[in-house]
Each structure stands twice: as C-alpha cells, then as structure tokens.
Amino acid sequence: MSAEFDDAQVLSEGSPELDDAWVHALAQERWGIAGEMKPLTGERDRNYRLARASDGARFMLKISHPAETPLVADFQTQALLHLAKADPTLPVQRIVPALDGAPSIVVDPGDGLPRVARVFTYLPGLPLPDAPRTPLQQQNLARMLARLDVALAGFDHPAGDLPLPWDLQRAESVRGLLAHIADADRRALATAALDRFEHTAQPMLRTLPAQPIHNDFNIYNVLVDPHDTDRIAAILDFGDMVRAPCIDDLAVAAAYQIGTDDDPLGPFAHIVPFVAAYHAVRPLSATELDLLFTLITARLVMVVAISGWRAARYPENAAYLLRNNPLSWARLQACERVGHAAATSAFRSACGL
C-alpha cells in the first residue's frame, strides 16, 4: 500500500485473474446455472454475465476482491434483500440464492484467498451514457435516487461504518495523492476544493443523520429503457455503499450531471432541476443545500485523484479507470467559476427555501 493513501488496500491491489473453467464450474455446481459466460468490467470485483442454456435466462455472477472483508459483501446483500421488501418496484437487482438457499457463499479458487460469490438477476437496458439526454430523464434519475434513499432509511448494517476509499465523508484522505498531479493549476484547484471541504463541510456533515446510501450513483451505474430512454430501467452496483448523510448520495449523483464552460446554458443548467426533482421526493434541509456545492467539488477531486493514482499503477486497466477524468476536471473548473454562493442560492431557490 501507498503510505500516502493508507486506507485503500482493496484499491491498491489488482484483482487476481480467475480461471474461466473454474468460474463455469462454480456457477453450475452452486447455482445450477450452465451455459454461456461473458466477463464484465469492474473496478475491484470479478463480474460475469451468465446465460442459462436451458431457457436463456440471464444472471450476473459477482466474485468479490479477496482483500475485501466478507462483511462488506454482506452489507450489499442485505441491502438488496431489504429493498426487495421496502420498495419492490425499485429497479434494482435481486439476489439469486444458491442451491442450498444461501444468498452468498465463500469460495476459494485454489490460491488460498477466500472470496465472496453471489449471483444476481440480470437487468436489461441501455447504459445511460449511450442514451440521448433529456431534462425529463435527468429528473427521473433524481427521483429514483431519492426513492432509493427513502427505501434505505429503515436499514442498517455494521459494515456501514467501515472505512471506504470512496466515502465522501473522508474526502481529505486523498490529499496525499494530489502531489502526483503534474499541472500546478489543477493541483491548486483540487487543493482549494479539499480545503473548503475539510474546514467547512466536514464538521457540518457530522451533525446530520446518517443511513446506508448507494454512494456511486453515476451514469455508468444506470440503465434506461431502450424504447423509452426517459425511463430509468435499472440501478446497478451497490459495491460502494456506506453509512452517511443522504446529501452525500445526491452530491455524488449531481457531480455527474454538471455541464462545463462549453455548455451554452452554463454548467449548472441541468443540476439545479436535478436537485429540485430529488427534493420533491425526499425534501432537503437548508443545511444540506448549503453543503451540496462543496460536497460536489470534493467528489470531483476524489475522482481525479483516486482514478489517476490507480491508473498509474495498473496501466492495463487505465482506460476504464480514467473514463471520467477529463470531464471531471472540466466540471471542477466550471464549478469554481460559478462559486459556492451563486450555486447555493440557485439550489435554495429551486427547492423553495
């Protein structure tokens, strides 16, 4: 592990390769699923799409990173089981129990490193980045996130308080990674955003109620209906769940909705109605709205810092890790030009505060 980013073993170690024949056998022997298998991308875990030969039914097999404690995987598993009861119409994956009825199992591929394996239903849809963007789609996305936060409010789990590299409450943990940003102006921009977070937002966050949140509601974790791209068809990847104030969930999602200085309507033209749509389902307090701008910019710093650090260590996965970096820098620069006061005023006005 790096001494400058010492809470991220699961990020600083590449996920070991798995033998395809072993994965095939695991799916058949423990879940009774035999058929086609296709590897999927992932930041930490090994993910596979399964197609059952007998009826064509599709599933997703997830095998966790061996450095990740089983308690973290159970957090995600129990959250999905809770959501199935709390809001059955939410478009999230469902747990497919193993043949013995267990929602997850611990496996060892032969290297002495146990991993948690789970199978989920496979949700069809068009990845949001491949769909045309419309105001209604963005508002539906915000409403769906608010519904998710409302549904998770009655759930808790001991893993929620474990340290997580992508936990926005701990954004200052990436400060040591900023030294690797070669461009001095960019480094200063990121440092200023972290300073603002640490001095103003972090103390206020500790005063807000906390609950489990998705924590990674970015456009790559959402599918839309290919025949009606305004309709949200699936919410994916609960792998970064954490116990935190709900405003963190909104800040993460909003960070991916910001425009840039090239947007003729301005960088906040889409994010303000996005915040208002969330507020219509799960009302936001004045304190939460005062924090939102600072949390958004802190999240953008985390994206460029962590992904850049990882890509330098794992160049074979750099394209995936850096997919958001150029746009994140442009968004961070646009946010700084708007400023906290103007952004917060717009958020308050849109929410009727």
N, C-alpha and C positions, 0 to 999 in steps of 0.2 A: 504493500500500500504506500501511497504517497504521504509523506509527513505533513504536507500542506493541505491535505484533504482526507483526514484520517478516519472518517466515519463511513467510507464507501467501499468496503471490501467487495460487496456484490457488484459494484460498478467497475472496480479496478481489476477484476479478474474476468477474462473472457470465458464465456460459457463453453464447456468442453463439447466436442463433437460426439454424436451418438450414432451407433451403427444402425442403418436402416432396417436390417433384418431383425435386430433386437426390438426396435420400435414396433414393427409389424407384429411380432410375436406377442409383445405386451398388450397391444390393442385387442388381439384375438383371444388371448388366454384370460385376461382380466375383465374385459368388457364384452367379449363375444362379437367384436367388430372385425370382419375380414373383408379386405377389398383394396381399393386404390388409396395411396398415401402421398400427400404433397407437402413438403416443408414450407412453412410460412416465416416471414420476418419477425423479429422480436429484439428488444434491447437486451434482455437478460436471459429469458427462458428459451427453451426449445419448443416450438409450436408446429403442429402438423394438422392439415386438413385430411379427414378420413371420409371415404365414400364407401358405404357398405355395399358389397357386390350383390347381395340378395334382393335389395329393394331400392338402392341408390340413395338412401338416407345419408345425410352428411353430418359430420361432427367435427369438433376441434379437440385435439389432444394437446394438453399443455404439460410439459415436464419442467419443473422449476430449476433454477440455478442451484447447484449444490451448496453454494455459500449462504443461501437464504434459509433462515430457520423455518421449520415446518409451521411454526406459529403464524408466520406471515401469510403462508398459503391458506391456512385455516381461516384467517381473517377474511380473505376474499371469498372463500367457500361459504362461510356462514352468512356473509353479507348477501350473496346471491340467493341463498335459501330464505333469508329474511325478506328480501324484495319480492320473491315469488308470492309471499303471503300479504305483505303490506300494500303492494300496488301491482296486482297480477297482470295489468295491461302494459306496464313499462316494457319497452322493447330491449330487454337485457337477456343474455344467455342464461340457460337453465342448466343446473348440474345434472349430468347423466350418471347415476350410481353404477359402481362396478357390479359384477355378477353376484358378489356377496352382499350387496346393498350399501357398501361404504361410499360416501361422497368423494373420498380421495384415498389414495394408497401411497405408501412409501416404497420406492423401488431402488435397486442398485444394479446398474448396467454392467457391473463386473470390475469397476475401478475402485471399489471401496468407498465411494462417495454417494451416500443416500440422497435421493431426490423425491419430491412430492409429485405425483402424477394425477391428473384429473382429466375427465372428458366433459365437454360442454356441448349443448346444442349449437349447430352452426346457423348463424343468422344471415340470410341472403340480403343483398342490397348493393348499391353503388357507393364506393368510397366518396365521402364528401368532397375531397379535393378534385375529383373528376367530374363533379356536377356543376351546372351553372348556379351562380349565387343570386339569390333574390332577397329582398327585405323580409318577406314572409317566412322564408326558410330560416333566416337568422333569428327571427323572433320565435319560431317554433323550436329552434335549438335551445334558446334561452329558457323557454317554458319547460322543456324536457329536463334540463338541468335542475331547475327549481323543483320540479316534481320528484326528481331523484333525491335531492337534498331533504325534501319533506318526508319521503318514504324512509330514508336512513335515520331520521331523527330518533326513532324508537329503538335503535340498535346500538350495541356497544360490544367491544371485544378487547381483551388485554393487549393485543398486538398493536392497537391504535396509537399507543404512546411510545412504541419503539422508534429509535432514530431512523430516519429515511432520508437519503440524499436529496430527493426531490420535494421535501417538506418545505413549503413556502415560509412556515414559521421560523425556519432556521436558515434563511437565505444568506445570512452573513457567513455561513460555513464555506461558501465558495470564494471568499475574499482572497485566499491564497492562490487561487487559480488565475486571478486577474494579471498576475505578473507575466503570464505566458502570452498575453495579448500584445502583439508587436506594435500595433498602431497606438501612438501616445494619446491621440484624441479619443479614440474608442475606449482606451483604458481609463481615461479620466471620466468619460461619460458613465461607464459602468461603476466606477468607484463612487461617484456622486450619488447614483441611484441606491447603492448599498448603504451609503452613509445616511441617506434620508430614511431608508427602511429601519436601520438599526436605532437611530436616535428618536424617530417619531412614531413609526408604525408598530414596531415590535412590542414596546411597552403597552400600547393600547390593545393589541391583539390578545394579550394575556387576560384582559378584563372581559372578553366576550365569551359566551357559551360555546362549547366545542362538542363535536359529534363526528362520527365517521363521514368522510367525504370521498368522492371519486378521485379528485386531485390531479387528473390528467385529461380533462375534457377538451382535448384538442381535435382539430378537424380530421386527423388520421384515425381517431378512435370512434368515428361516427359514420354510419351508413345511411343513405337515403333511398327511398323507393325509386327505382329507375323509371317508373311510369308516372311518378308524381314527385319530382325532386324537391318539392317544398315539404314533403312528409318525412320525418325522421323515422327510419326503419330499424335502427339498431344502435345501442351504446355498447362499446367494446372495452376490454382491457381494464380490469379493476386492480391491476398489479401495483399501483402506486397509492392505494388507499392509505389514509392516515386519519387520526382524530384531530380535528382542527375546526376553527370557526368557519361557517359556511361562506363567508365573504372570500376566503381563500379559494374556494371552488369557483366562484364567479370570476375572481381575478385571473385565475389560470385560463378559464374559457375565454374571457374577454381579451386576453393578450393575443389570441389567435384571430381576433376579429378586427383589430385595429388596422386602418389603412396606413399609407405612407404619405410623404410630402408630395408624391406624384398623383395622389388621388385628387381629382378636381373638386370634390366635395369636402376635402380635408380628412385628416387621419381619424377623427372621432365621429364622422358622419354615420357610421354603422354601429359603433359601440354604444352610443347613447340610447338608441331604441332597443338595443340588445339588453342593456341594464334595466330599462323600463319594463321590458317583457318579463324578465326574471322577477322583478319587484311585484308585478301583477299577480304572480302565483305565490311567491314567498317574500312578503314585504321586508324591505331593508330599512335599518335604522339610520339616523343621521351619522352616528359614529361609524357604521360600516361604510357609508358612502364617502366619508372623509378619508378613510383608509384606502379606498379602492385604487386610486391612481398610483399611489406609492407601491401597493402590492403588485399591480400590473407591471410596473417597471422593474421591480425586484425579480419577478418571474422571468422577464425577458433577459435579465442579466444571468440568471441561473441557466437558461437555455444555451446562451452563447458560451458561458464558462464551462459547464459540465460537458456539453457535447464536444466542444473544441478540445478539451483535455482528453476525453476518451478517444476521439478520432486520431489524435497524435500517437496514442498507444496501440490502437487497433486499426491501422490503415485499411485492412481488408473490409472493414465494416463502416468506413468513413462516409460513404455516400448516404447510408441510412442515418448515421448519427448526425450528420451536418445538414440534413434536408431543410431544417428550419432556420439555420444560422444567418444567411444573407438577409432574409426578410425580417428576422428578429432584430438585427442591427438597425435596419431602416425604420422599423417601428419604434425602437428605443429612441432614435434620434428625433423622430416625429413627435413622440410624447414629450420630450424635453422642450421642444419648441412651443408646444401647447401650454405646458406648465400645470402644476398642481391646482392652482386657484381656479383657472378657467375650466379645467376638466371637472373639478368637484362641483363648481357652480352648474355646469351642464347636467351632471348626474342628478343633483338635487332638484333642479327644475323639471327634468324628465320624470322623476318619481313623485313630484308634487310636494316636495319638502321645502 
